[in-house]
Amino acid sequence: MIAHLTRIMILFQLLTLVFIAALLKQFQTLDSWSLALAASAAILMLVRASIIFNNFFLSGALRQPCADGHRLRLLAIASMMLREFWFSMLCWFRLFPFARPYDLQFEGDLSPPVLLLHGYGANSGFWQRLHRRLSADRISHGAVDLEPVLGSIDSYADHIEEAANRLLEANHASSVILVCHSMGGLAARAWLRRYGPQRVARVITLGTPHAGSLLAGYGIGINARQMLPASAWNNEERHWLSALSTSEDSSVRSLLVSLWSRHDNIVMPQDSAELSHAKNVVVEGVGHVALGFDARVLDQVMQEISAARRSRWSAGSE
């Protein structure tokens, strides 16, 4: 669904680009079509960049101190914002439009496979870089598209169950590792609530708003509303995240690793990605989308995957 929508959006933006270029030519602002098209493309890119950069200000990410108490320097801020813009553009114009869910099985791999869950408004294409690293290490894995796009997070549990069962059967394994970005981490927890943790080796979340994000109020759909923090609800008893948290005990939380950024431009407040009684790993100077592409983050993810696979292999061989 997201692949189809992004293709439509790309077509619409191309038509918009030509329309703006025609206006520039019509009013003789620019003489040649090549210059008019280049100027039109620059205008559209600036609009998209302004939206992404504005999120850093809305979320308060640029005001967050590092572990040493100091704020990011100007050069580090510029690099972080540009990287977030670049990876966002990479997703929307290259990775999302033609992405498809997949399962990849490597012969001889009997350790827990990895299931990849994307975030809000994304699809399986988000995992391109991690997919390459998993493939290079011959780790069996799969990625799903969580649909309906604007549906309840609870509705994704059955899709996750089907994907997990396929991987487990193909790999002849007894447990699976989940790696999740943003909303995908909440979908994984909703799946655990419905189906239990018995077949789970580890759940690794990247930038997941475990306690909610105020910026979810700018989103549309049931899932966006479910990601609002309790403070944004009139009746806390109806708060989806609170109910999810209440349903979990220490045995579930011990399976979770929350990897989050002090400078996340979507999760607000940033520390709402921290999850009590779980393992929390904090990084600095990384934006929300960039969490799925940053080398330091992916190194940590691969370490967690390797540790979980070794642990389950040892347990299974005793």
Sequence and secondary structure as in RCSB ss.txt:
>XXXX:A:sequence
MIAHLTRIMILFQLLTLVFIAALLKQFQTLDSWSLALAASAAILMLVRASIIFNNFFLSGALRQPCADGHRLRLL
AIASMMLREFWFSMLCWFRLFPFARPYDLQFEGDLSPPVLLLHGYGANSGFWQRLHRRLSADRISHGAVDLEPVL
GSIDSYADHIEEAANRLLEANHASSVILVCHSMGGLAARAWLRRYGPQRVARVITLGTPHAGSLLAGYGIGINAR
QMLPASAWNNEERHWLSALSTSEDSSVRSLLVSLWSRHDNIVMPQDSAELSHAKNVVVEGVGHVALGFDARVLDQ
VMQEISAARRSRWSAGSE
>XXXX:A:secstr
 HHHHHHHHHHHHHHHHHHHHHHHHHTTS SSHHHHHHHHHHHHHHHHHHHHHHHHHHTTGGG   TTS    HH
HHHHHHHHHHHHHHHIIIIISTT   EEE  TT  S  EEEE  TT  GGGGHHHHHHHHHTT  EEE   SSTT
S GGGGHHHHHHHHHHHHHHHT S EEEEEETHHHHHHHHHHHHH STTEEEEEEES  TT  GGGGGS SHHHH
HTS GGG S GGG HHHHHHHT  HHHHTTEEEEEETT SSSSSGGGG  TTSEEEEESS  TGGGGT HHHHHH
HHHHHHHHHHHHHHHHH 
